[in-house]
């Protein structure tokens, strides 16, 4: 059993949650939704109070922990009045996972601008989850699909600032967390990490920039000295080709778009956001709130379904190693 949060009430979270249940009710994985039950349509709804009740009804109705919104959600029009409920749903899902009542957490997309305006002090889900369920290491974002796993070292910040923040230690830290997660969560006994270069042709021996020699190569050397199978820096323009992808289990990328462009090109609908370095399992669809199509019934639940399935797999890997 997994816990699924409501996400931004004005977005597509409710409708894709219903579509996901319709797709998974016979096969699983089972999940309960933390949301306002009164706003859900398109499927039988069962109000439950705990995970055991949710398991009992999942095959015939979408189980919902009913958490009323203070104002009605209007598709496409976020309201700061619902921000507290969105945050509370995340906190409740994490608490359920930490207590063992559910195996993991799947989060519907949030509207960061709305939460920030309401006083939310975190850039996004990842950092908030690190506060709620951290393990002493920084939470790390992974994007995963069947063909590729990528981990950006820097994420939601301007490119110039992201590059200025890169250090061998920062790259190595993300790689270590990724290495540990591939073993614990993905069941890969001997992970292979490929570290992307920063400059064209990975700097071409310094002729196209010094960062690859001065920052990336030392990080790779540091990791190899620790017994981690890391290679690089690899030219980013060839690292994600069909020929290269089978040679590694995850690519360590240096900035947001270097990681997200290839995975979204390969599998926009099926990509999953995984948070590494937490005490719980957490995944999320690799898309946003889609305010422009909210309420129209056309949103695809494919990424949410992939996130639910992957969360169940990761949780099972953890359980088998405990």
Steps between C-alpha positions, in 0.01 A plus 500: 500500500628844400388849601424746219480872578251743348755736345372835374120483526455724194720273291454154353580300816145392579412389148821304444461336842158373392639384165788325675259312727290395200816361336640330811195384699535138381879468489629753752707643644244606757494860617293733711445863405524787749255755360158657526270212413217736405686627194580159348296373208519224242538201733346346813648672806542340843580722795743317727679580821807279470706287263337172603160629395653622175634154421160346562318723252764573235369249245156661495553867590771765518585527870527859620612648830249786487668832572255782412638806321416838657376631165385321184779425253448671164686319218774717356474764772719428805410659831730574789216396728571134420876518560480375859296198392753414228786513749305305761433220249874462440571497873230241564622273219855513633381427853309195373812374322729561797261310726490204261129536431579544130799379300577832336381841385405620153445873465280672247655819357486820704485862383816637660411865441177463698670327792784753503256790511333330797830481689632158395873519569623231260580512126290189443399151608856364517627744760182478709515122501861521609385694806219254574681172429869576469779259582787742558587535131352755261195371311585440136270507198509212252293483183441145383338318210565150364772626264686748724565625852644849549598698809553877470761637741345848483130541438270804512736794468634721220762329290777748580443450874480123460837485322658728759386263777658189349785347699658154500352445844146591393514268199647217707237543772216460251672200345544329837133545589404369156731199536347409838144541368564283195603219734230546766203613294563363151668172595811564287787331679788667314379837366674670209495879497578716198585863581419754232741768399406865513643644182467387138706182446559498879737792456717328238808487723452858614465664163123550548502591868688401812210381720506138385865459594487716813162397646346191341807278454609540866150397612520183290846424638373549853214259444721236341739521795201417722422189296205646308487406134483853356628612161524833323483782430312384190404731211136589567406484133567125483432387859129441442510318168358151458856367475616665824202448731551126559852567633384663826222477758464873564643818352616772734416826324624844595193718452124473462454496123797273437309233694139574413523559125617147416257320730201706390599447138519125554185461711306815576192312615670225698774688684498486880655732758665304784642662814819328615648521847172486695395262775188422294422418138371798301419542133304751295386546141758680288267784403336804651151600603384559138269785595423566134320166461375445855136405521472414131534124550784469248798471737700179467557293813786305340778666699306467826437132430873456433578683826267274699645186344858611555429601861365152568808340344742721694317437827515125440877518438540686828280254686692200366831645625377597845 
